[in-house]
C-alpha cells in the first residue's frame, strides 16, 4: 500500500466530511448519541461514549465553515484537472 | 525564542549580551567566552548566527567589508531585510508550534544517542524507566536517558529512506519516484499512528503529559528497528531478515510498553471515582498493548518489499 501525502489529505477530507454530515436531530438523537443526551454526572469521568459525542459535536461545529471552503476548492480542482 | 541576530541599530532590542538565551539554561550550554563585548562575538562564533556577513555588528574588530560605501550600504540594507523576513517567519511558525518545546527535543549529545540506541535494541536490562523532572519541566535528553527526543527518529527516518533506496538499487528496482513514494508512505504511517494515538488518548480521557511531539518521538523510534532489520536482511538474506525482525520487534515492544506504562497507566485523574477505576486501567492497558503490537506489523509492512 503506497501512500502519498495527497492520499492522506484526501482521506482526511473524506473522514471529516463524513463526520460533518451526521445530522443532529434526524440521526444522532435517534440512536442516542445526541448532544443533549451525553451529560452525565459532573463529578464523574466522562466515558468513551460521552467523549465521542463531544468530539462529533465539536468537529461539526468547528469544521463547518472550513469544510465548505475546502470542498469547494476540491470540486474546482477536480473539475479542472481531473 | 528566535536566533539572536546582530544588534542592528534600526531594530536593536536591548539584550543581555553576557547572559545565556532567555530559554532554559539546561537546553544548551553557554559557550560565550568572557565579558560582554567579547562575549557577544564569542557567542556568535559558536555557530549560531548565519545571516549577513558582518554588516551591523559594529563592534571592535569588524572592518568594512568593501571599500565602496555604496556596496556597504547595500549589504546592510539587504541583511536588514533578511532579518525582518526571518523575524516574520519565526513569528508565524511560533503561532503553530512552540519552537522552544521543539528545541527541547533536539538537545541531545553523543552519549545520550549511544545509550538510547543501545536501549532501543536491548531494553531488557534497563532498570529505571521514569523520566526525571527538574522543577516541573522534564529533563532534557542530555541529562536523562529516558526522555524522548526527536533527533534519533528524524535521523533514523532519513537513514531508512536512504537505505531503502540502496536496497532497491541492489535489486535493480530503483527509480527516483520510488524513493519519494517510500518516504511519503513511511511519513503517512507515522502521521496515522500519531493521530490514532491522540484519538485514543482523548477518548479515554488520559490526562498524561504526552504531547504530540512525544508521540511523534515514540512512534519514530521504530525506524531504528527497521534499519537494523533491513541491514540484516541485506547482509544475511531472508533468514537474517526474519531473525532481525523478531529481535527488533520484541525489543521495541518491550521498550514501548515500559516507556508508555509510566506515562499512561499511572496518570490517574485526581478525583477518580471508585466505579470508574475498574474500566479505566484495562482500557489504558489495551491502548498501550495495541500501540506496542502495531510496531511489528508496521515494521514488517514497510520493510518486506525491500528484502524480497
Interface residues (C-beta under 8 A of the other chain):
Chain A: X1 X2 X3 X4 X5 X7 X8 X43 X44 X45 X46 X48 X51 X52 X55
Chain B: X181 X184 X185 X187 X188 X189 X191 X192 X202 X203 X204 X205 X269 X271 X272 X273 X276 X280 X283 X301
